[in-house]
Structures are given as structure tokens and as C-alpha cells.
Amino acid sequence: MKKILFVLLLVLTGLSTVAVQAQVKSGSVGLGLQVGDPSGLTLKFYNGGKASVDILAAWDLNDYLFVNVHALYHKPLGGARNVNFFYGPGAFISFYERGRYEDYIGAGISGNFGLNVFFDQFELFAQITPRLQVLEFTDGDLGGGVGLRFYF
């Protein structure tokens, strides 16, 4: 995961010299994909200067459904206006189906930390998501991934 974030940081730095100004405005809605742990669909309600809402939905039709929601704050990285460090608190819920007697619901709190770059109507991002499950049983986990969103 560290190697992926390092490579993404290099790419983001390179893109920041190409993209002069971000085209995504407050109130825009971004829809895209995340590849990682977990992989799934991502939806973001961007609110520049205030908390944006990020939703990730991941599933395996035979095993689980996972939904993670975060309030994300963006801070410009260095002098580039379109490259950001983002962070924020969140929560998740997961539904597991592993046979007739092993079904359970998990829920807990999470955080989200990452880097993103906006160019035209796109956002490229990499994130790390520590999670603490508190329902059904207590467990810690580290997720994250890389992704791309298109803004409407």
C-alpha cells in the first residue's frame, strides 16, 4: 500500500503541473470506481471549503455488502490548487452471509486519509481507511484503494 501511495503522489505531482485549475465546483456530484480493499462504487458530494460527503459501496453477491460513509475535508498540498490532502471521520456497516448459521451484521467507525488531484471534471485519488468494528464483535482493519470519479 505504501508503494501505491508513493507512485500516486508522483503522478499527482506531475498532473499538478499540467492541470492549471480544478474545474470541479462546490455542489458537484462525483461518481466513480475504487480498486482496493474493498473495491466498489464511490459517490462524492463535493463541497469546497467545507466537509464533502464520500460514500463507498462494495459487495460480493455471495458473501457481503459493505457501505462506508465519510465527511472529508480537503487541504491544498503545497502551492498546487488542484492537489489535496484529505481526511475525515466516518462510519460503516457490513452485512455478511456465510451460510445459514453464520450471517451477521458488522458496524463501526472509520477514518479516511488520502491524496487527490482534480483535472477537468475528474478526480484521481488514493486513500487509506482505518476501521474499528464495534458491532457483532470488536475488530480493527485497514482498508483503502485508488480510484477515479467523474463529476456532474
TORPA-4810 file (N, C-alpha, C, O; in nm, 3 decimals):
<nodes>
NODE_1_0.083_-0.119_0.000_0.000_0.000_0.000_0.088_0.125_0.000_0.053_0.225_-0.064_M
NODE_2_0.201_0.123_0.071_0.290_0.238_0.074_0.346_0.267_-0.065_0.358_0.383_-0.104_K
NODE_3_0.379_0.162_-0.140_0.431_0.181_-0.275_0.327_0.245_-0.365_0.359_0.333_-0.446_K
NODE_4_0.203_0.202_-0.352_0.095_0.258_-0.434_0.078_0.406_-0.404_0.066_0.487_-0.496_I
NODE_5_0.078_0.443_-0.274_0.063_0.583_-0.238_0.181_0.667_-0.287_0.162_0.780_-0.330_L
NODE_6_0.302_0.612_-0.281_0.420_0.684_-0.329_0.410_0.709_-0.480_0.435_0.821_-0.526_F
NODE_7_0.373_0.607_-0.555_0.360_0.622_-0.700_0.249_0.722_-0.731_0.265_0.806_-0.820_V
NODE_8_0.137_0.714_-0.659_0.028_0.808_-0.683_0.071_0.951_-0.651_0.033_1.043_-0.723_L
NODE_9_0.149_0.970_-0.546_0.199_1.103_-0.512_0.283_1.158_-0.626_0.273_1.277_-0.659_L
NODE_10_0.367_1.075_-0.686_0.447_1.119_-0.800_0.358_1.156_-0.918_0.380_1.258_-0.983_L
NODE_11_0.257_1.075_-0.945_0.164_1.104_-1.055_0.087_1.233_-1.027_0.072_1.317_-1.116_V
NODE_12_0.039_1.249_-0.903_-0.035_1.369_-0.868_0.051_1.494_-0.882_0.003_1.597_-0.929_L
NODE_13_0.175_1.485_-0.842_0.266_1.598_-0.855_0.286_1.634_-1.001_0.288_1.751_-1.037_T
NODE_14_0.301_1.533_-1.086_0.315_1.557_-1.229_0.190_1.617_-1.289_0.199_1.708_-1.372_G
NODE_15_0.073_1.567_-1.248_-0.053_1.621_-1.301_-0.076_1.764_-1.255_-0.139_1.842_-1.327_L
NODE_16_-0.027_1.799_-1.137_-0.049_1.935_-1.087_0.022_2.038_-1.173_-0.022_2.153_-1.177_S
NODE_17_0.128_2.001_-1.242_0.196_2.094_-1.330_0.123_2.106_-1.463_0.137_2.207_-1.532_T
NODE_18_0.044_2.004_-1.501_-0.031_2.006_-1.627_-0.164_2.076_-1.609_-0.200_2.163_-1.688_V
NODE_19_-0.238_2.040_-1.504_-0.370_2.097_-1.481_-0.355_2.229_-1.406_-0.308_2.231_-1.292_A
NODE_20_-0.395_2.338_-1.469_-0.374_2.469_-1.410_-0.475_2.497_-1.299_-0.439_2.550_-1.194_V
NODE_21_-0.599_2.461_-1.321_-0.701_2.490_-1.222_-0.807_2.380_-1.225_-0.845_2.331_-1.331_Q
NODE_22_-0.854_2.344_-1.107_-0.958_2.242_-1.099_-1.089_2.295_-1.156_-1.121_2.412_-1.137_A
NODE_23_-1.165_2.211_-1.224_-1.292_2.250_-1.283_-1.409_2.208_-1.195_-1.523_2.248_-1.221_Q
NODE_24_-1.384_2.128_-1.092_-1.491_2.080_-1.005_-1.528_2.191_-0.907_-1.440_2.249_-0.843_V
NODE_25_-1.657_2.221_-0.897_-1.706_2.328_-0.811_-1.789_2.271_-0.696_-1.837_2.158_-0.703_K
NODE_26_-1.805_2.351_-0.592_-1.890_2.311_-0.480_-2.030_2.276_-0.531_-2.085_2.345_-0.617_S
NODE_27_-2.086_2.171_-0.478_-2.217_2.125_-0.520_-2.213_2.019_-0.628_-2.316_1.961_-0.663_G
NODE_28_-2.094_1.992_-0.682_-2.080_1.888_-0.785_-2.091_1.750_-0.723_-2.058_1.730_-0.606_S
NODE_29_-2.138_1.655_-0.802_-2.150_1.516_-0.757_-2.057_1.431_-0.842_-2.063_1.434_-0.965_V
NODE_30_-1.970_1.354_-0.775_-1.876_1.267_-0.845_-1.916_1.121_-0.831_-1.952_1.075_-0.723_G
NODE_31_-1.908_1.048_-0.942_-1.940_0.906_-0.944_-1.822_0.833_-1.005_-1.770_0.875_-1.108_L
NODE_32_-1.780_0.722_-0.942_-1.666_0.650_-0.996_-1.645_0.515_-0.933_-1.735_0.457_-0.873_G
NODE_33_-1.522_0.465_-0.950_-1.483_0.333_-0.901_-1.360_0.343_-0.813_-1.273_0.428_-0.834_L
NODE_34_-1.355_0.256_-0.714_-1.236_0.240_-0.631_-1.189_0.097_-0.643_-1.269_0.004_-0.637_Q
NODE_35_-1.059_0.078_-0.658_-0.998_-0.054_-0.661_-0.910_-0.065_-0.538_-0.825_0.022_-0.514_V
NODE_36_-0.929_-0.168_-0.459_-0.851_-0.185_-0.337_-0.921_-0.279_-0.242_-0.975_-0.382_-0.282_G
NODE_37_-0.919_-0.243_-0.115_-0.979_-0.324_-0.011_-1.073_-0.237_0.071_-1.028_-0.175_0.168_D
NODE_38_-1.200_-0.229_0.036_-1.270_-0.303_-0.068_-1.272_-0.227_-0.202_-1.239_-0.108_-0.207_P
NODE_39_-1.310_-0.297_-0.306_-1.332_-0.237_-0.437_-1.482_-0.217_-0.455_-1.562_-0.300_-0.412_S
NODE_40_-1.520_-0.106_-0.516_-1.662_-0.083_-0.535_-1.691_0.050_-0.602_-1.602_0.113_-0.659_G
NODE_41_-1.816_0.091_-0.592_-1.862_0.218_-0.647_-1.846_0.327_-0.544_-1.869_0.305_-0.425_L
NODE_42_-1.806_0.446_-0.588_-1.790_0.558_-0.498_-1.872_0.677_-0.547_-1.879_0.704_-0.666_T
NODE_43_-1.932_0.747_-0.454_-2.014_0.864_-0.481_-1.967_0.974_-0.386_-1.955_0.951_-0.266_L
NODE_44_-1.941_1.092_-0.442_-1.892_1.202_-0.357_-1.971_1.328_-0.387_-1.989_1.366_-0.502_K
NODE_45_-2.018_1.393_-0.280_-2.085_1.522_-0.289_-1.981_1.625_-0.247_-1.956_1.644_-0.128_F
NODE_46_-1.922_1.692_-0.346_-1.810_1.783_-0.320_-1.860_1.917_-0.268_-1.953_1.976_-0.323_Y
NODE_47_-1.796_1.964_-0.162_-1.831_2.091_-0.100_-1.701_2.163_-0.066_-1.651_2.150_0.046_N
NODE_48_-1.647_2.238_-0.159_-1.520_2.307_-0.140_-1.524_2.400_-0.019_-1.618_2.477_-0.003_G
NODE_49_-1.423_2.392_0.066_-1.416_2.476_0.184_-1.487_2.419_0.305_-1.461_2.463_0.418_G
NODE_50_-1.575_2.325_0.285_-1.648_2.260_0.395_-1.635_2.110_0.377_-1.566_2.063_0.286_K
NODE_51_-1.701_2.035_0.462_-1.693_1.888_0.454_-1.767_1.836_0.331_-1.883_1.871_0.308_A
NODE_52_-1.700_1.753_0.254_-1.762_1.680_0.144_-1.808_1.545_0.198_-1.754_1.497_0.298_S
NODE_53_-1.906_1.484_0.134_-1.955_1.353_0.177_-1.912_1.249_0.074_-1.940_1.264_-0.045_V
NODE_54_-1.845_1.146_0.121_-1.794_1.039_0.036_-1.860_0.908_0.078_-1.859_0.872_0.195_D
NODE_55_-1.918_0.837_-0.019_-1.986_0.709_0.008_-1.922_0.602_-0.079_-1.905_0.622_-0.200_I
NODE_56_-1.886_0.490_-0.019_-1.831_0.375_-0.092_-1.923_0.256_-0.067_-1.955_0.224_0.047_L
NODE_57_-1.965_0.191_-0.175_-2.046_0.070_-0.165_-1.971_-0.043_-0.235_-1.936_-0.032_-0.353_A
NODE_58_-1.948_-0.151_-0.163_-1.877_-0.267_-0.217_-1.957_-0.392_-0.184_-2.027_-0.397_-0.083_A
NODE_59_-1.945_-0.492_-0.271_-2.023_-0.613_-0.247_-1.963_-0.732_-0.319_-1.889_-0.719_-0.417_W
NODE_60_-1.997_-0.845_-0.268_-1.974_-0.975_-0.332_-2.110_-1.042_-0.318_-2.156_-1.069_-0.207_D
NODE_61_-2.175_-1.068_-0.429_-2.314_-1.113_-0.424_-2.334_-1.240_-0.343_-2.446_-1.265_-0.297_L
NODE_62_-2.231_-1.319_-0.325_-2.245_-1.443_-0.248_-2.195_-1.431_-0.105_-2.205_-1.527_-0.028_N
NODE_63_-2.141_-1.313_-0.066_-2.074_-1.307_0.063_-2.110_-1.185_0.147_-2.145_-1.200_0.264_D
NODE_64_-2.102_-1.063_0.092_-2.119_-0.946_0.176_-2.164_-0.823_0.098_-2.154_-0.818_-0.025_Y
NODE_65_-2.215_-0.725_0.172_-2.242_-0.590_0.126_-2.179_-0.497_0.228_-2.196_-0.516_0.349_L
NODE_66_-2.105_-0.397_0.180_-2.030_-0.307_0.267_-2.056_-0.164_0.223_-2.043_-0.132_0.104_F
NODE_67_-2.093_-0.076_0.317_-2.114_0.066_0.287_-2.036_0.148_0.388_-2.050_0.128_0.509_V
NODE_68_-1.954_0.241_0.338_-1.870_0.328_0.420_-1.901_0.473_0.383_-1.903_0.507_0.265_N
NODE_69_-1.927_0.558_0.483_-1.958_0.699_0.460_-1.861_0.784_0.541_-1.838_0.759_0.659_V
NODE_70_-1.803_0.887_0.475_-1.708_0.977_0.541_-1.742_1.122_0.513_-1.793_1.156_0.406_H
NODE_71_-1.713_1.208_0.609_-1.710_1.353_0.589_-1.563_1.387_0.563_-1.479_1.362_0.649_A
NODE_72_-1.533_1.442_0.446_-1.394_1.466_0.409_-1.364_1.616_0.398_-1.441_1.693_0.341_L
NODE_73_-1.251_1.653_0.454_-1.201_1.790_0.446_-1.079_1.791_0.356_-0.992_1.705_0.369_Y
NODE_74_-1.071_1.887_0.265_-0.962_1.896_0.168_-0.869_2.011_0.203_-0.915_2.122_0.230_H
NODE_75_-0.740_1.985_0.203_-0.638_2.087_0.226_-0.542_2.085_0.108_-0.486_1.980_0.077_K
NODE_76_-0.522_2.200_0.039_-0.430_2.204_-0.074_-0.290_2.157_-0.032_-0.242_2.190_0.076_P
NODE_77_-0.227_2.083_-0.119_-0.093_2.029_-0.093_0.008_2.119_-0.163_0.012_2.127_-0.286_L
NODE_78_0.090_2.186_-0.083_0.189_2.277_-0.140_0.120_2.394_-0.207_0.020_2.446_-0.157_G
NODE_79_0.174_2.438_-0.321_0.118_2.552_-0.392_0.016_2.513_-0.497_-0.044_2.601_-0.558_G
NODE_80_-0.005_2.384_-0.520_-0.099_2.339_-0.624_-0.242_2.348_-0.572_-0.274_2.295_-0.466_A
NODE_81_-0.328_2.417_-0.649_-0.467_2.432_-0.607_-0.550_2.309_-0.633_-0.655_2.291_-0.572_R
NODE_82_-0.506_2.223_-0.724_-0.586_2.107_-0.760_-0.537_1.976_-0.698_-0.596_1.871_-0.723_N
NODE_83_-0.431_1.980_-0.618_-0.381_1.861_-0.548_-0.408_1.881_-0.400_-0.370_1.984_-0.342_V
NODE_84_-0.472_1.784_-0.338_-0.514_1.798_-0.198_-0.477_1.678_-0.113_-0.466_1.565_-0.162_N
NODE_85_-0.458_1.705_0.014_-0.458_1.604_0.118_-0.599_1.608_0.173_-0.652_1.717_0.198_F
NODE_86_-0.662_1.492_0.194_-0.795_1.493_0.253_-0.799_1.397_0.371_-0.722_1.301_0.379_F
NODE_87_-0.891_1.425_0.462_-0.906_1.345_0.584_-1.047_1.364_0.637_-1.114_1.462_0.604_Y
NODE_88_-1.091_1.270_0.719_-1.220_1.287_0.782_-1.271_1.162_0.851_-1.225_1.051_0.824_G
NODE_89_-1.366_1.182_0.942_-1.426_1.071_1.017_-1.540_1.007_0.938_-1.595_1.066_0.845_P
NODE_90_-1.572_0.884_0.977_-1.682_0.815_0.910_-1.734_0.697_0.988_-1.697_0.674_1.103_G
NODE_91_-1.821_0.624_0.923_-1.881_0.505_0.982_-1.907_0.405_0.871_-1.914_0.441_0.753_A
NODE_92_-1.922_0.279_0.909_-1.950_0.175_0.810_-2.048_0.074_0.865_-2.064_0.060_0.987_F
NODE_93_-2.111_0.004_0.773_-2.197_-0.108_0.808_-2.172_-0.217_0.704_-2.155_-0.188_0.586_I
NODE_94_-2.170_-0.340_0.749_-2.147_-0.453_0.658_-2.244_-0.566_0.692_-2.274_-0.592_0.808_S
NODE_95_-2.290_-0.631_0.588_-2.381_-0.744_0.601_-2.311_-0.866_0.542_-2.276_-0.867_0.424_F
NODE_96_-2.289_-0.968_0.624_-2.219_-1.088_0.580_-2.315_-1.205_0.574_-2.400_-1.222_0.662_Y
NODE_97_-2.303_-1.286_0.471_-2.384_-1.406_0.456_-2.288_-1.521_0.424_-2.241_-1.534_0.311_E
NODE_98_-2.262_-1.602_0.524_-2.166_-1.713_0.505_-2.227_-1.845_0.547_-2.167_-1.921_0.622_R
NODE_99_-2.342_-1.871_0.499_-2.409_-1.995_0.537_-2.529_-1.966_0.626_-2.548_-1.853_0.670_G
NODE_100_-2.606_-2.067_0.651_-2.732_-2.049_0.722_-2.714_-1.998_0.865_-2.797_-1.920_0.911_R
NODE_101_-2.609_-2.038_0.936_-2.594_-2.001_1.076_-2.481_-1.902_1.100_-2.449_-1.874_1.215_Y
NODE_102_-2.418_-1.849_0.995_-2.306_-1.759_1.014_-2.333_-1.618_0.964_-2.238_-1.540_0.950_E
NODE_103_-2.456_-1.582_0.937_-2.488_-1.447_0.893_-2.469_-1.350_1.009_-2.500_-1.383_1.124_D
NODE_104_-2.418_-1.231_0.979_-2.410_-1.129_1.083_-2.397_-0.990_1.020_-2.365_-0.975_0.902_Y
NODE_105_-2.423_-0.891_1.103_-2.410_-0.751_1.063_-2.296_-0.691_1.144_-2.291_-0.706_1.266_I
NODE_106_-2.206_-0.625_1.076_-2.097_-0.556_1.142_-2.112_-0.406_1.122_-2.161_-0.362_1.018_G
NODE_107_-2.071_-0.327_1.220_-2.076_-0.182_1.207_-1.967_-0.122_1.293_-1.922_-0.183_1.390_A
NODE_108_-1.924_-0.003_1.257_-1.821_0.061_1.335_-1.786_0.200_1.285_-1.858_0.259_1.205_G
NODE_109_-1.674_0.250_1.334_-1.627_0.382_1.298_-1.502_0.369_1.211_-1.433_0.267_1.214_I
NODE_110_-1.475_0.474_1.135_-1.359_0.470_1.047_-1.306_0.611_1.026_-1.370_0.710_1.061_S
NODE_111_-1.189_0.616_0.968_-1.128_0.742_0.928_-1.083_0.727_0.784_-1.074_0.616_0.732_G
NODE_112_-1.056_0.838_0.720_-1.012_0.832_0.581_-0.903_0.937_0.561_-0.921_1.053_0.599_N
NODE_113_-0.791_0.897_0.502_-0.678_0.984_0.477_-0.627_0.957_0.337_-0.611_0.841_0.299_F
NODE_114_-0.601_1.062_0.260_-0.552_1.036_0.126_-0.508_1.160_0.051_-0.502_1.270_0.105_G
NODE_115_-0.478_1.137_-0.075_-0.437_1.242_-0.168_-0.527_1.235_-0.289_-0.568_1.127_-0.331_L
NODE_116_-0.558_1.352_-0.346_-0.635_1.354_-0.470_-0.587_1.466_-0.560_-0.521_1.560_-0.515_N
NODE_117_-0.622_1.454_-0.686_-0.596_1.560_-0.783_-0.722_1.576_-0.868_-0.781_1.477_-0.912_V
NODE_118_-0.761_1.701_-0.890_-0.874_1.732_-0.976_-0.819_1.781_-1.109_-0.731_1.867_-1.113_F
NODE_119_-0.871_1.728_-1.218_-0.839_1.779_-1.350_-0.963_1.769_-1.437_-1.027_1.664_-1.446_F
NODE_120_-0.998_1.881_-1.500_-1.123_1.894_-1.574_-1.238_1.850_-1.483_-1.256_1.908_-1.375_D
NODE_121_-1.315_1.751_-1.522_-1.427_1.704_-1.440_-1.395_1.572_-1.371_-1.487_1.496_-1.337_Q
NODE_122_-1.267_1.542_-1.351_-1.225_1.415_-1.293_-1.150_1.436_-1.164_-1.088_1.541_-1.142_F
NODE_123_-1.156_1.335_-1.077_-1.077_1.331_-0.955_-1.008_1.195_-0.950_-1.073_1.091_-0.959_E
NODE_124_-0.877_1.197_-0.937_-0.796_1.077_-0.917_-0.756_1.078_-0.770_-0.709_1.180_-0.720_L
NODE_125_-0.773_0.964_-0.700_-0.745_0.963_-0.556_-0.682_0.832_-0.511_-0.696_0.728_-0.575_F
NODE_126_-0.613_0.842_-0.399_-0.561_0.725_-0.326_-0.589_0.750_-0.179_-0.570_0.861_-0.129_A
NODE_127_-0.635_0.647_-0.108_-0.673_0.666_0.031_-0.644_0.544_0.116_-0.635_0.431_0.067_Q
NODE_128_-0.628_0.571_0.245_-0.613_0.468_0.347_-0.727_0.486_0.446_-0.758_0.598_0.487_I
NODE_129_-0.791_0.375_0.483_-0.909_0.382_0.568_-0.896_0.286_0.687_-0.927_0.167_0.674_T
NODE_130_-0.851_0.336_0.803_-0.853_0.250_0.923_-0.995_0.238_0.976_-1.070_0.336_0.980_P
NODE_131_-1.033_0.116_1.016_-1.168_0.090_1.064_-1.163_0.016_1.198_-1.076_-0.068_1.222_R
NODE_132_-1.259_0.049_1.283_-1.277_-0.022_1.409_-1.420_-0.072_1.414_-1.514_0.007_1.432_L
NODE_133_-1.437_-0.203_1.399_-1.570_-0.263_1.406_-1.607_-0.279_1.552_-1.527_-0.328_1.632_Q
NODE_134_-1.730_-0.236_1.588_-1.774_-0.244_1.727_-1.900_-0.328_1.745_-1.933_-0.368_1.856_V
NODE_135_-1.972_-0.357_1.634_-2.091_-0.440_1.644_-2.065_-0.582_1.597_-1.983_-0.604_1.507_L
NODE_136_-2.131_-0.672_1.653_-2.120_-0.818_1.641_-1.995_-0.865_1.713_-2.002_-0.957_1.794_E
NODE_137_-1.881_-0.804_1.686_-1.758_-0.828_1.761_-1.665_-0.710_1.737_-1.689_-0.630_1.646_F
NODE_138_-1.561_-0.697_1.818_-1.466_-0.587_1.804_-1.346_-0.634_1.723_-1.286_-0.738_1.750_T
NODE_139_-1.312_-0.553_1.620_-1.202_-0.589_1.533_-1.151_-0.464_1.463_-1.229_-0.375_1.429_D
NODE_140_-1.022_-0.457_1.442_-0.961_-0.347_1.369_-0.920_-0.394_1.230_-0.886_-0.511_1.211_G
NODE_141_-0.924_-0.303_1.134_-0.890_-0.338_0.997_-0.836_-0.214_0.927_-0.867_-0.101_0.967_D
NODE_142_-0.757_-0.234_0.825_-0.704_-0.124_0.745_-0.741_-0.151_0.600_-0.702_-0.253_0.543_L
NODE_143_-0.815_-0.060_0.542_-0.854_-0.071_0.402_-0.802_0.047_0.324_-0.721_0.126_0.374_G
NODE_144_-0.848_0.058_0.202_-0.808_0.170_0.119_-0.804_0.131_-0.027_-0.839_0.018_-0.063_G
NODE_145_-0.762_0.224_-0.109_-0.753_0.194_-0.250_-0.724_0.317_-0.332_-0.698_0.426_-0.280_G
NODE_146_-0.728_0.298_-0.462_-0.711_0.407_-0.558_-0.837_0.410_-0.644_-0.903_0.309_-0.665_V
NODE_147_-0.869_0.530_-0.694_-0.991_0.540_-0.772_-0.998_0.663_-0.859_-0.909_0.748_-0.859_G
NODE_148_-1.106_0.669_-0.934_-1.131_0.778_-1.027_-1.279_0.811_-1.022_-1.363_0.720_-1.025_L
NODE_149_-1.313_0.942_-1.014_-1.451_0.987_-1.016_-1.470_1.087_-1.129_-1.380_1.164_-1.163_R
NODE_150_-1.589_1.086_-1.187_-1.630_1.185_-1.285_-1.736_1.273_-1.220_-1.830_1.221_-1.159_F
NODE_151_-1.722_1.405_-1.231_-1.815_1.500_-1.167_-1.917_1.555_-1.265_-1.884_1.590_-1.379_Y
NODE_152_-2.042_1.561_-1.218_-2.153_1.615_-1.296_-2.181_1.757_-1.252_-2.271_1.822_-1.305_F
</nodes>
